[in-house]
Amino acid sequence: MRLRIAPTANEDAVWREAEAGLRNVLAQNGLEHVAIERAGEPPEQGRGGKFREVIPLEKA
């Protein structure tokens, strides 16, 4: 996971919160087995200028 963190923010605290949120979304969708890695590089924009986002589907 790549994060852009504000210079004044606590990097470890932001990471823990983001990781916990993503793990929760994955668990809600039966994907507890998915590994999450902390990337050292910042997010990258795709060719179309957009960032990738995790957007959970609503349960029916």
N, C-alpha and C positions, 0 to 999 in steps of 0.2 A: 504494500500500500504506500502510495506517495502522498505526502501532505505538504501543503504550503503553510508554514507556521509563522505567526507574527513575531517580530523580533523581541517583543516584550513578554511573550507567552512562555510558559514552562513547557519545553519541548516534550519531556517525558510524560507530563500530565495530559497534554493534548493527545499524544500517541495512545496512552492507556484508554482515554475516553473514546477516541475514534475506533480503536480495536474492539473495545467492549460493545460499542454500537453495531459494528459490522458483524461481530460474532452473534449478537442477538438476532440480527436480520437473517443471517445464514441459518441459525438454529430454527427460527420460525418457518423456514422453508425447507427443513429437513437436510440441511447441508453442513452439519456439524463437522464433517470430515474434511472440509476445505481448509487448507493451510493459508495462513495470513503471514506475510513477511513484511518487515519494516524496510522500506527502500531508503537509500541514502540520497537519492537524487530527487529533485522537485517534480511535481506533475508536469506532463508534456501535453501540448495541444496536438490534436490530430491534424491531418491534412486540411480538413474543413475548418480548422480553427477552434474546435470544440474539445472540451475535456471529457473523459469517460466518467460516468457516475454510476453508483450502485442505486438502482431504483427497484425496490421490492414490489412485486405484484400483490395486489390485495387478494386475500383469500375469499373464495366464493361463498 
